[in-house]
Amino acid sequence: MLSATKISKQLGEYTSRVKNGLVDKIGLEYEGMARAMETLNT
């Protein structure tokens, strides 16, 4: 089980890849969570 801190870090890394246009397979696994976080943060 992943800790909240680790998930948060991974989501941050995913967001960075999106902004840089470098999304990879690992990043895509977090797409749903990243979108959910963005919804909560806006």
N, C-alpha and C positions, 0 to 999 in steps of 0.2 A: 504493500500500500504506500502510495506517495504522500509525503507530508505536504501541508498547505504551502509551506515556504518553497519547496522544490517545484510544485505545480506552478506557483506564481512566477518563479524564476524562468521556468520553461515557457510559460505564456509570454513573458517579456521578450525572451529570445525569439519566439515565433513572430511576435509583433514586429520586432526589428527586421526579421527576414522579409515580412510582407512589405514593410516600408522600403526595403532595399530591392524588392522584386526578386528575392532569392528563396522563395518558399520551396522546401523539399518534402519528401515523403514523411519524414518525422514531424515537420511543421504541420502538415496537413492533418495529422492525427489530433492536433489541438485546435483545429479550425472552429469546431462547434463550441468548445469551452471559451476560446478567445472571443467569439462573437457574443456569447452570453455575458462575459465580463464587460465587453464594450457596452452592451445594453444596460448593465447595472451601473456603469460609470458615467452614462450620459443623461 
